[in-house]
């Protein structure tokens, strides 16, 4: 994976890149009979599409008559796929397909029209996995003085685990002796 993406740059993304509308035009020119039928829905989709990346999740909304909004918490994200066909790659665009554990094999959210799709993918991966800034263990707390939830220390826990391992070893040896007899 690439170095950790700049969160402020990701949080600033609110709209798709203008090349997305060019992509819509080019895809409609491939099937000229669809041009008069599909140009208005794609025009309004492009002009109403909004993204919002926050500390809790990502949301996407679009539409005029039938407004749609999808909000996903980072904890719900299961997988992220990048997809770009030949024309999208030529325009420098990519789509992020975000899947959740909703039971459907289709993507829950498709973020399209991004030039910085790899940085957004890395950002979403880091958020979904809960990656935090690396803190060395020695800097967090010394092992001898770390306090556990029940009030004990890690030294007490280690001693209890050694005692339990010793007792299990003794039981194992006794069972082995009884089998041999």
Protein Blocks (a to p, Z undefined) as FASTA:
>chain_A
ZZdddfklmmmpmbdcfklmmmmmmmmmmmmmlmmmmmmmmmmmmmmgccdddfkbccdd
edjklccdddddfklpmbdcddddfklmmnopacdddddfeopabdfbdcehiaklmmmm
mmmmmmmnopacdddfklmocfklpccfkopafklmmmmmmmmmmmmmmmmmmmmmmmmZ
Z
